[in-house]
Every structure is written in structure tokens, then in C-alpha cells.
Amino acid sequence: MRKLNTALFAAFLGCTAITSPALAETTNITFLLTNDIYKVDNEAERGGFARLNAVVKAERAKGGHVVYAHAGDLISPSLLSGFDKGAHTIALTNLAPPDIFTPGNHEYDFGPEVFLQRMKEAKFPLYAANLRKADGKPLDGFKDRSIVDLGGVKVGLVGLTAEDSPVKSSPGADLKFLPTVETTVAEAKALREAGADLVVAVVHANRQVDRALYDSRAVDIILTGDDHDLALFFDGRTVMVESKEEAEFVTAVDVKVDVEEKDGKRSVTWYPNFRIIDTATVTPDPETQALVDKYNAELSKELDVPVGISSESLDSRKATVRTTEAAIGNLVADASREAVGADVAITNGGGIRGNKEYAPGTEITRRDILTELPFGNRTVKIEVTGETIWAALENGVSQVENSAGRFPQVSGLSFEADLTKPAGERVTAVMIGGAPIDKAKIYTLATNDYMYGGGDGYTMLKTGKPLLGVRDAKLLANDVMAYISARKSVAPKVEGRIKLKMSQ
């Protein structure tokens, strides 16, 4: 019996010698997201650079592993950006620098040279896997992807800039934009082949691209910007979050990662918890607030000067100016049409950026006008056919469902559109000067230089004959100031210039 027991014991030892014990380890990682923040003069109850930086510093002070991501739209559009082309937003962000930043479409608003200069001033890592020079090479100072080791967990990071920037902004002809989803899929594959346990994409993309990327299952966590949504999606497999705008809310994704090594094989499981940080509860970071106060003091000297009164209420909220006729849209369009003496005017709702309401009797200041019209656009006058105007209006209502910035605010014309019809077939009637539009007739059109250059999909306007070109044009904001100042009091209303059929 003793010999048998000895043999069994030896056999047991042999089994244990060839089976490695499982080694398990748990790591906690916080992914912190902001996006679409650019107003230094934010005096709202929540949001702003000082509150954002306070959140970032507090999360990092807890210790542990924090990945702070900025999903783009930083240097424009804002009041001060109209003067310093976004230099101040880089300085403020440098006080609590992100671990990964990918450019939004507004990074290109002042042209490629300014974009590159601002990026050189950034003291934080820049990622843009789908952004290339004319020769196809990556931009200097930018990464496509990287892997960082956080407590033994290999986190793969990839950044994607807005692929629709050539339509929505002014990046120039020498910057090339690759498709977001296809690029992300390829980059994620490369990261996993290089050993990434978790793949995180920081993207600036609209809802359709976000959804396609989510459905691709290429990455584990998507941190996105562009739509100004406070959004969180998690189906047990893939996370996607967006943190609204102006740091009103900051999203924290706390991920518990379990890594197990057994028999030479590595197995990784993870699960997220979510914290939506309402910055109305956050005390501003003193260092950042001091710099914000300095910038605002410089602005106030020049901008807190009244130009006139609006006896009617004005609404420049995104959901208004991008989806329907707006009194403030009529005001801007009327001012531009009068400034150049055109038959009609079309301006893009996305160019009106204040995102606020004005009560009747509000005294309108220079600051208000430049807050609403921060891009430095100029009013041009061109000759176009009625057919071109019709096509422009079709473009303007082609993405109403997405609250796209191309939505037209108009003057000197009225039109009807059926949104139940396919894009490109929605405009059903256009009236100019009390008569139906003549598609063969030549009309004069006031618009801004961004749209004249084909921005927001208005490529049909590029064929217009310039009567007052970009070189000689005045600032649209100045035209609006002059229009109000000349009248002392204005009373713009929603008056039926745009009639939309929304359902059957």
C-alpha cells in the first residue's frame, strides 16, 4: 500500500509540474472626455476652461491611471478667436494638457498655416491617423496610434480628425482626409496585432460616422465629439460617449480590467462604470480662472459697447438656427443683403454661434454680434441663376435631420420644402420679389465668403460671378453692427420666409 501511495504522489507531482498556475491581476483605468470647448468668455452656470481644468486636475490627483482625451474643436469659433486665431485656447488647455488630442473641423477655420502653428504651440500629444500631407505622409508632430502600459494593461490609442473638414471648414488643398471608419478599422487591427488589450478611439465625427464606427466593433471604447450631444451608449460590448459642449459636462468612464495569464495565454476582460460630471458643481481652477479673467478684461475694453436694441426676442440656439427660420437669422441675412444691395441673401445657420436667447428690449453690443458671428466671414455679392439659388436651398435643407450647419437663413426670398422627400428633391417652391423664381434669370446674391468658396456643401455658389469679391468684401459682423446701429432699434421676427413640411 505504501508503494502505491508513493507512486500516486509522484504522479500528482508530475501533473502539477506541467500545469502553470493562473496569474490574475486587476487594473482600474479612468478615461476622461471633453470635446467642443472654445469659448473663453463662458459666463454660464456650468462649463468653461477653468471648471474643465479643475475636473482634470482633481481626477489626476486621485492617483491611479487616468487617460484624459480631447475629441477636438478647440481653437474656434469664439469671440477671442476672432482676434488671436485660437492662441488663447491652446494656452488654457496647456494648463491641464490632455493625454491625447485629435483635431476637430474647427481647428482648420483659419486655414492650414494657423492650424499648424497652433498645433506646434500645444504641449500635449496630437493624434490624427486619417490626416495626411499632400504626399500621403503623416503631419509632423502627429501620431496615428500608440500603446501605453497602464498597470500591466496595454491600452491602444488611435485618433481620428473630422473627415468632413474640407466641407465644414478651410483646411486648404494640401491636407488630405481619409475615411474615419475604414482608417479606424485598420489602425485597430494593427494595435491588436501589436498586443493591445484594449483599443480606444478618440474621434471627431458626426452621428452617422459615430454609429458606423460603433457598429464596426473595431474598437472597445469610442470617445467622440462634434455633435454637442451628451450621449452614452453601451451594449455590453462597445462603449461610446460624447460630453456635450463647452465642458458643461465631463464624462468619466471608469474601466475595471482583469488580466489573467495561464499556460502562456493572456485573457483580458473589462467592464465600465460611468460618471457624468456636471461642472455646475465644480469650483473653477484658480490658475486657469486667472488667465481667463485676464483675457476677458482685454476683450471688454473693446467689445462692451452697445450698437442698438432688439425690440423682439432673438434665439441663436443651435437647434433653432440649424433647423428652422430664426429671427436672428433673418436679421443677419437682411443686414448682409442691404450691405451689398443684393436681390436676395442666404447665410448658413451654422455660422451663427452664440447659442443663447435674448429677451425683447435687450441692448445688443459689439460683443454680442461677434459672439454670434465669430468666424471673420466677409459678405460677398455674386451673380447667379435662379437654378443655382434653387440648388443652394436644396443643399441647405438636405441635412435638417442632423441639425447641419448648412441650413439656410434667407432674405429677399421665401421657400417651401418637404422634408419627407429625399435630400436633393425637397424644395417645392421659391418666391423672389413676390413672384415665383425664374430658374433661367440672373439674380444678385449676398452670401458669406465661406459659402461662396463651397463651404457647408454650397459648391454650386462657386460658379457665381463675383460683383463684390472676397478681397474687397467687408466683415459680415460689421455689416450687422452697421445695420443695427443705423436703426438704433430692430424688430426681426419669424415671418414665414421658410415653410417646412415635416411629416406625411
C-alpha positions as CSV (number, residue, x, y, z in Angstrom):
1,M,0.0,0.0,0.0
2,R,2.8,2.3,0.9
3,K,4.4,1.8,-2.6
4,L,1.1,2.6,-4.3
5,N,0.7,5.8,-2.3
6,T,4.2,6.9,-3.3
7,A,3.5,6.2,-6.9
8,L,0.3,8.2,-6.8
9,F,2.0,11.1,-5.1
10,A,4.7,11.1,-7.7
11,A,2.1,11.1,-10.4
12,F,0.4,14.1,-8.8
13,L,3.7,16.0,-8.6
14,G,4.2,15.3,-12.3
15,C,0.8,16.8,-13.2
16,T,1.4,19.9,-11.2
17,A,4.8,20.4,-12.8
18,I,3.4,20.7,-16.3
19,T,0.4,23.0,-15.4
20,S,1.2,26.6,-14.7
21,P,-0.9,28.4,-12.0
22,A,-3.1,31.2,-13.3
23,L,-1.8,34.7,-12.5
24,A,-4.6,37.2,-12.3
25,E,-4.4,40.9,-11.9
26,T,-7.0,43.8,-11.8
27,T,-6.3,47.3,-13.0
28,N,-8.6,50.3,-12.9
29,I,-8.4,52.9,-15.6
30,T,-10.4,56.2,-16.0
31,F,-11.0,57.6,-19.4
32,L,-11.9,61.3,-19.1
33,L,-13.5,63.0,-22.1
34,T,-14.1,66.6,-23.2
35,N,-14.9,67.9,-26.6
36,D,-16.1,71.1,-28.4
37,I,-14.9,73.7,-26.0
38,Y,-13.7,77.1,-27.3
39,K,-15.4,80.0,-25.5
40,V,-13.1,81.7,-23.0
41,D,-15.9,84.2,-22.1
42,N,-18.3,81.5,-20.9
43,E,-20.2,83.0,-18.0
44,A,-22.8,80.3,-17.8
45,E,-23.5,78.4,-14.6
46,R,-21.6,75.4,-15.9
47,G,-18.7,74.8,-18.3
48,G,-15.7,76.8,-19.3
49,F,-11.9,76.1,-19.2
50,A,-11.5,76.8,-15.5
51,R,-14.0,74.3,-14.5
52,L,-12.8,71.7,-17.0
53,N,-9.2,72.1,-15.8
54,A,-10.4,71.7,-12.2
55,V,-12.0,68.4,-13.1
56,V,-8.9,67.1,-14.9
57,K,-6.6,68.1,-12.0
58,A,-8.9,66.5,-9.4
59,E,-9.1,63.3,-11.3
60,R,-5.3,63.1,-11.7
61,A,-4.8,64.0,-8.0
62,K,-6.7,60.8,-7.0
63,G,-3.7,58.8,-8.3
64,G,-4.2,55.7,-10.4
65,H,-4.4,55.5,-14.1
66,V,-6.2,58.4,-16.0
67,V,-6.3,58.9,-19.7
68,Y,-7.6,62.4,-20.5
69,A,-8.9,62.7,-24.0
70,H,-9.9,65.8,-26.0
71,A,-12.0,65.0,-29.1
72,G,-11.5,68.2,-30.9
73,D,-12.9,71.7,-31.7
74,L,-10.7,73.8,-29.6
75,I,-9.3,76.9,-31.4
76,S,-12.5,78.2,-33.0
77,P,-15.2,79.6,-33.0
78,S,-15.2,82.0,-30.2
79,L,-15.1,85.7,-29.6
80,L,-11.5,86.0,-28.8
81,S,-10.5,83.5,-31.5
82,G,-11.7,86.1,-34.0
83,F,-8.7,88.2,-32.7
84,D,-6.0,85.8,-31.8
85,K,-7.0,82.8,-34.0
86,G,-7.2,80.4,-31.1
87,A,-3.9,81.1,-29.4
88,H,-5.6,81.6,-26.0
89,T,-7.5,78.2,-26.1
90,I,-4.2,76.4,-26.6
91,A,-2.7,78.3,-23.7
92,L,-5.6,77.4,-21.4
93,T,-5.6,73.8,-22.4
94,N,-1.8,73.6,-21.8
95,L,-2.5,74.3,-18.1
96,A,-4.1,70.8,-17.8
97,P,-2.9,69.0,-21.0
98,P,-4.8,66.1,-22.5
99,D,-3.1,62.7,-22.9
100,I,-4.5,62.5,-26.4
101,F,-6.0,65.2,-28.7
102,T,-7.4,64.8,-32.1
103,P,-8.4,67.9,-34.2
104,G,-12.0,68.8,-34.9
105,N,-13.2,70.5,-38.0
106,H,-12.9,74.0,-36.4
107,E,-9.2,73.6,-35.9
108,Y,-8.9,74.4,-39.6
109,D,-11.2,77.5,-39.6
110,F,-8.3,80.0,-40.0
111,G,-6.6,78.0,-42.7
112,P,-3.8,75.4,-42.7
113,E,-1.0,77.7,-41.7
114,V,-2.8,78.8,-38.5
115,F,-3.7,75.2,-37.8
116,L,-0.1,74.0,-37.9
117,Q,1.1,77.0,-35.8
118,R,-1.5,76.3,-33.1
119,M,-0.6,72.6,-33.0
120,K,3.1,73.5,-32.6
121,E,2.1,75.5,-29.5
122,A,0.2,72.6,-28.0
123,K,2.0,70.8,-25.1
124,F,0.0,67.6,-25.5
125,P,0.1,64.6,-27.8
126,L,-1.6,65.0,-31.2
127,Y,-3.2,62.1,-33.0
128,A,-4.8,62.0,-36.4
129,A,-4.5,58.7,-38.3
130,N,-6.7,59.9,-41.1
131,L,-4.9,63.2,-41.7
132,R,-2.1,63.3,-44.3
133,K,0.1,65.8,-46.2
134,A,-0.3,66.1,-49.9
135,D,2.4,63.4,-50.4
136,G,0.5,61.0,-48.2
137,K,2.8,61.2,-45.2
138,P,1.7,62.0,-41.7
139,L,1.9,65.5,-40.4
140,D,5.0,66.4,-38.4
141,G,4.3,66.1,-34.7
142,F,1.2,63.9,-35.1
143,K,0.8,60.2,-34.2
144,D,-1.5,57.7,-35.8
145,R,-1.7,55.4,-32.8
146,S,0.2,54.3,-29.8
147,I,0.2,51.7,-27.0
148,V,0.6,52.7,-23.4
149,D,1.1,50.4,-20.5
150,L,-1.2,51.2,-17.6
151,G,-0.6,48.9,-14.6
152,G,0.2,46.0,-16.9
153,V,-2.7,46.7,-19.2
154,K,-1.7,47.6,-22.8
155,V,-4.1,50.3,-24.0
156,G,-4.1,51.1,-27.7
157,L,-4.9,54.7,-28.6
158,V,-5.9,56.0,-32.0
159,G,-7.1,59.5,-33.0
160,L,-9.2,60.5,-36.0
161,T,-9.9,64.0,-37.1
162,A,-13.2,65.1,-38.8
163,E,-13.2,63.6,-42.3
164,D,-15.8,66.3,-43.4
165,S,-13.5,69.2,-42.6
166,P,-13.0,70.2,-46.2
167,V,-16.8,70.8,-46.4
168,K,-17.2,72.3,-42.9
169,S,-14.0,74.3,-42.6
170,S,-11.0,75.7,-44.5
171,P,-8.1,73.2,-44.3
172,G,-6.7,74.0,-47.8
173,A,-5.9,71.7,-50.6
174,D,-2.7,70.2,-49.3
175,L,-4.2,68.4,-46.3
176,K,-5.8,65.1,-47.1
177,F,-8.6,63.5,-45.1
178,L,-9.1,59.7,-45.1
179,P,-12.4,57.9,-44.2
180,T,-12.8,57.7,-40.5
181,V,-14.3,54.2,-40.2
182,E,-12.0,52.4,-42.6
183,T,-9.0,54.1,-41.1
184,T,-10.0,53.2,-37.6
185,V,-10.6,49.5,-38.5
186,A,-7.1,49.3,-40.0
187,E,-5.5,51.0,-37.1
188,A,-7.3,48.9,-34.5
189,K,-6.2,45.8,-36.2
190,A,-2.6,47.0,-36.1
191,L,-2.9,47.8,-32.4
192,R,-4.3,44.4,-31.5
193,E,-1.6,42.7,-33.6
194,A,0.9,44.7,-31.6
195,G,-0.5,43.3,-28.3
196,A,-3.1,45.9,-27.3
197,D,-5.5,44.6,-24.6
198,L,-8.0,47.4,-25.0
199,V,-8.4,49.7,-28.0
200,V,-9.7,53.3,-27.6
201,A,-10.5,55.6,-30.5
202,V,-10.7,59.4,-29.9
203,V,-12.6,60.8,-32.9
204,H,-14.3,64.0,-34.1
205,A,-17.2,62.7,-36.2
206,N,-20.9,63.3,-36.8
207,R,-23.6,60.9,-35.6
208,Q,-23.7,58.8,-38.8
209,V,-19.9,58.2,-38.7
210,D,-20.1,57.5,-35.0
211,R,-22.8,54.9,-35.5
212,A,-20.9,53.2,-38.3
213,L,-17.8,53.1,-36.2
214,Y,-19.7,51.7,-33.3
215,D,-21.3,49.0,-35.5
216,S,-17.9,48.0,-36.9
217,R,-16.8,46.6,-33.5
218,A,-13.3,47.6,-34.4
219,V,-12.6,49.3,-31.1
220,D,-13.7,48.8,-27.5
221,I,-14.2,52.4,-26.4
222,I,-15.1,55.4,-28.7
223,L,-14.6,58.9,-27.2
224,T,-16.2,61.3,-29.7
225,G,-17.0,64.9,-30.4
226,D,-18.7,67.2,-33.0
227,D,-22.5,66.8,-32.4
228,H,-22.5,68.6,-29.0
229,D,-24.5,65.7,-27.6
230,L,-24.4,64.4,-24.0
231,A,-24.5,60.8,-25.1
232,L,-23.6,57.4,-23.7
233,F,-24.0,54.1,-25.4
234,F,-23.1,50.7,-24.1
235,D,-24.5,47.4,-25.2
236,G,-22.2,45.1,-23.1
237,R,-19.5,45.1,-25.7
238,T,-18.7,48.6,-27.0
239,V,-18.7,51.9,-25.2
240,M,-19.3,55.3,-27.0
241,V,-19.6,58.6,-25.2
242,E,-19.7,62.3,-26.0
243,S,-19.5,65.1,-23.5
244,K,-21.9,67.7,-24.9
245,E,-20.0,71.1,-25.4
246,E,-18.1,73.8,-23.6
247,A,-17.2,71.4,-20.7
248,E,-20.8,71.7,-19.4
249,F,-20.4,68.1,-18.6
250,V,-17.3,65.9,-18.5
251,T,-17.7,62.2,-19.0
252,A,-15.6,59.7,-17.0
253,V,-15.5,56.1,-18.0
254,D,-14.1,54.0,-15.1
255,V,-12.9,50.7,-16.5
256,K,-12.1,47.7,-14.4
257,V,-9.7,45.4,-16.4
258,D,-8.9,41.8,-15.3
259,V,-5.9,40.2,-16.9
260,E,-5.2,36.5,-16.5
261,E,-2.1,34.7,-17.6
262,K,-2.4,30.9,-17.8
263,D,-0.3,28.4,-19.7
264,G,1.3,31.2,-21.6
265,K,-2.0,32.6,-22.8
266,R,-3.3,36.0,-21.9
267,S,-7.0,36.6,-21.3
268,V,-8.5,40.1,-20.7
269,T,-12.0,41.0,-19.5
270,W,-13.2,44.5,-18.7
271,Y,-16.3,46.3,-17.6
272,P,-17.1,50.1,-17.5
273,N,-18.8,52.3,-14.9
274,F,-19.9,55.8,-15.9
275,R,-19.7,59.2,-14.2
276,I,-21.2,62.2,-15.8
277,I,-19.6,65.2,-14.1
278,D,-21.9,68.2,-14.1
279,T,-19.5,71.1,-13.9
280,A,-22.1,73.4,-12.3
281,T,-20.9,71.6,-9.1
282,V,-17.2,72.3,-9.8
283,T,-15.1,75.1,-8.3
284,P,-13.1,76.7,-11.1
285,D,-9.3,76.1,-11.1
286,P,-7.7,79.3,-9.8
287,E,-4.7,79.2,-12.1
288,T,-6.9,78.8,-15.2
289,Q,-9.5,81.3,-13.9
290,A,-6.8,84.0,-13.5
291,L,-5.8,83.6,-17.2
292,V,-9.5,83.6,-18.3
293,D,-10.1,86.8,-16.3
294,K,-7.1,88.4,-18.0
295,Y,-8.4,87.5,-21.5
296,N,-11.9,88.8,-20.7
297,A,-10.6,92.1,-19.3
298,E,-8.7,92.7,-22.6
299,L,-11.9,91.9,-24.6
300,S,-14.2,94.1,-22.5
301,K,-12.4,97.3,-23.3
302,E,-13.2,96.9,-27.0
303,L,-16.4,94.9,-27.0
304,D,-18.8,96.1,-24.3
305,V,-20.1,98.9,-26.5
306,P,-23.8,98.9,-27.4
307,V,-24.9,99.2,-31.0
308,G,-28.7,99.1,-30.6
309,I,-31.7,97.4,-29.2
310,S,-33.8,94.5,-30.4
311,S,-37.4,95.0,-29.5
312,E,-38.2,91.4,-30.3
313,S,-36.8,88.2,-28.8
314,L,-33.9,86.5,-30.5
315,D,-32.9,82.9,-30.4
316,S,-29.5,81.7,-31.6
317,R,-29.6,78.3,-30.1
318,K,-28.2,75.6,-32.4
319,A,-31.5,73.7,-32.5
320,T,-33.2,76.9,-33.8
321,V,-30.8,78.4,-36.3
322,R,-30.0,75.0,-37.9
323,T,-33.5,73.6,-38.3
324,T,-36.0,76.5,-38.9
325,E,-36.4,80.1,-39.8
326,A,-34.9,82.2,-36.9
327,A,-35.4,85.9,-36.2
328,I,-31.7,86.3,-35.7
329,G,-31.1,84.5,-39.0
330,N,-33.4,87.0,-40.7
331,L,-31.5,89.8,-39.1
332,V,-28.1,88.6,-40.3
333,A,-29.5,87.9,-43.8
334,D,-31.2,91.2,-44.1
335,A,-28.1,93.1,-43.0
336,S,-25.9,91.3,-45.5
337,R,-28.4,91.9,-48.3
338,E,-28.7,95.6,-47.5
339,A,-24.9,96.0,-47.1
340,V,-24.2,95.0,-50.7
341,G,-27.5,95.8,-52.4
342,A,-28.4,92.3,-53.5
343,D,-31.7,90.9,-54.6
344,V,-31.5,88.0,-52.1
345,A,-29.3,86.7,-49.3
346,I,-28.5,83.3,-48.0
347,T,-26.4,82.7,-44.9
348,N,-25.7,79.4,-43.2
349,G,-27.3,78.8,-39.8
350,G,-24.1,77.1,-38.6
351,G,-22.3,80.5,-38.9
352,I,-24.5,81.9,-36.1
353,R,-22.8,80.6,-32.9
354,G,-24.0,82.4,-29.8
355,N,-26.3,79.5,-28.7
356,K,-28.3,81.8,-26.5
357,E,-31.6,83.7,-26.1
358,Y,-32.1,87.5,-26.0
359,A,-35.2,88.9,-24.3
360,P,-37.2,91.7,-26.0
361,G,-35.6,95.0,-25.3
362,T,-32.1,93.6,-25.0
363,E,-29.3,96.1,-25.7
364,I,-27.1,94.5,-28.4
365,T,-23.4,95.1,-28.0
366,R,-20.4,94.5,-30.2
367,R,-19.6,91.5,-28.0
368,D,-23.0,90.0,-28.8
369,I,-22.6,90.4,-32.5
370,L,-19.0,89.0,-32.6
371,T,-20.1,86.1,-30.3
372,E,-22.8,85.3,-32.8
373,L,-20.6,85.7,-35.9
374,P,-17.1,84.7,-34.7
375,F,-15.5,83.4,-37.9
376,G,-14.4,86.6,-39.5
377,N,-16.5,85.8,-42.6
378,R,-17.0,88.5,-45.2
379,T,-20.1,89.5,-47.2
380,V,-19.7,88.9,-50.9
381,K,-22.1,89.7,-53.8
382,I,-22.3,87.4,-56.7
383,E,-24.5,86.9,-59.8
384,V,-26.2,83.5,-60.0
385,T,-29.1,82.0,-61.9
386,G,-32.4,81.1,-60.3
387,E,-31.4,77.5,-60.8
388,T,-28.3,78.0,-58.7
389,I,-30.4,79.6,-55.9
390,W,-32.7,76.6,-56.0
391,A,-29.8,74.2,-55.8
392,A,-28.4,76.2,-52.9
393,L,-31.6,75.9,-51.0
394,E,-31.8,72.2,-51.7
395,N,-28.3,71.8,-50.2
396,G,-29.4,73.9,-47.2
397,V,-32.3,71.6,-46.3
398,S,-30.6,68.4,-47.2
399,Q,-29.5,67.6,-43.7
400,V,-32.1,69.2,-41.4
401,E,-32.4,65.9,-39.6
402,N,-28.8,66.2,-38.5
403,S,-29.0,69.9,-37.5
404,A,-26.3,70.5,-40.0
405,G,-24.8,74.0,-40.2
406,R,-25.7,74.4,-43.9
407,F,-29.3,75.2,-43.0
408,P,-30.2,78.4,-44.9
409,Q,-31.3,81.6,-43.3
410,V,-32.6,83.9,-46.0
411,S,-33.6,87.4,-47.1
412,G,-35.4,88.7,-50.1
413,L,-36.9,85.3,-50.8
414,S,-39.2,82.7,-49.3
415,F,-39.3,79.0,-49.9
416,E,-41.1,75.8,-49.0
417,A,-39.6,72.4,-48.6
418,D,-40.9,68.9,-47.9
419,L,-38.6,67.1,-45.5
420,T,-40.4,63.8,-46.1
421,K,-38.8,63.7,-49.5
422,P,-35.2,62.6,-50.3
423,A,-32.4,65.1,-50.0
424,G,-32.0,66.9,-53.3
425,E,-35.7,66.8,-54.0
426,R,-37.1,68.7,-51.1
427,V,-37.6,72.3,-52.2
428,T,-41.1,72.6,-53.7
429,A,-41.5,76.4,-54.2
430,V,-39.3,79.5,-54.2
431,M,-40.6,83.1,-54.3
432,I,-38.4,86.2,-55.0
433,G,-39.9,89.7,-55.0
434,G,-43.4,88.3,-54.8
435,A,-43.1,86.2,-57.9
436,P,-42.0,82.5,-58.4
437,I,-38.4,82.1,-59.1
438,D,-37.2,82.1,-62.7
439,K,-34.5,79.4,-62.9
440,A,-33.1,81.0,-66.1
441,K,-33.0,84.5,-64.7
442,I,-29.9,86.1,-63.2
443,Y,-30.2,87.4,-59.6
444,T,-27.7,89.0,-57.3
445,L,-27.0,87.1,-54.1
446,A,-25.4,88.2,-50.9
447,T,-23.6,85.4,-49.0
448,N,-20.5,84.9,-47.0
449,D,-17.1,84.1,-48.4
450,Y,-17.1,80.7,-46.7
451,M,-20.2,79.6,-48.6
452,Y,-19.0,81.2,-51.8
453,G,-15.9,79.0,-51.5
454,G,-18.1,75.9,-51.4
455,G,-18.2,75.5,-47.6
456,D,-21.1,73.5,-46.0
457,G,-21.7,71.9,-49.3
458,Y,-22.5,75.1,-51.2
459,T,-20.3,74.1,-54.1
460,M,-22.9,75.5,-56.6
461,L,-22.1,79.0,-55.5
462,K,-18.5,78.8,-56.7
463,T,-19.8,79.3,-60.2
464,G,-21.3,82.7,-59.3
465,K,-19.9,85.8,-61.0
466,P,-18.3,88.0,-58.3
467,L,-19.5,91.6,-58.2
468,L,-18.0,92.2,-54.8
469,G,-15.3,89.6,-54.2
470,V,-13.6,88.4,-51.1
471,R,-10.7,90.8,-51.4
472,D,-12.9,93.9,-51.3
473,A,-15.7,92.5,-49.0
474,K,-16.4,93.8,-45.5
475,L,-16.8,91.7,-42.4
476,L,-20.3,90.2,-42.0
477,A,-20.2,91.1,-38.3
478,N,-19.5,94.7,-39.2
479,D,-22.4,94.7,-41.7
480,V,-24.7,93.5,-38.9
481,M,-23.4,96.1,-36.5
482,A,-23.9,98.9,-39.0
483,Y,-27.4,97.7,-39.8
484,I,-28.5,97.8,-36.2
485,S,-26.6,101.0,-35.4
486,A,-28.3,102.8,-38.3
487,R,-31.8,101.9,-37.0
488,K,-31.0,102.2,-33.2
489,S,-33.7,99.6,-32.7
490,V,-34.5,96.5,-34.8
491,A,-37.5,94.1,-34.7
492,P,-36.7,90.9,-36.6
493,K,-39.4,88.3,-36.5
494,V,-40.1,84.8,-37.8
495,E,-42.4,85.8,-40.7
496,G,-42.9,82.7,-42.9
497,R,-39.8,83.0,-45.1
498,I,-39.2,79.3,-44.6
499,K,-42.0,76.7,-44.5
500,L,-41.1,73.1,-43.9
501,K,-43.3,70.1,-44.1
502,M,-42.1,67.6,-41.5
503,S,-44.3,64.6,-41.9
504,Q,-46.9,63.0,-44.1
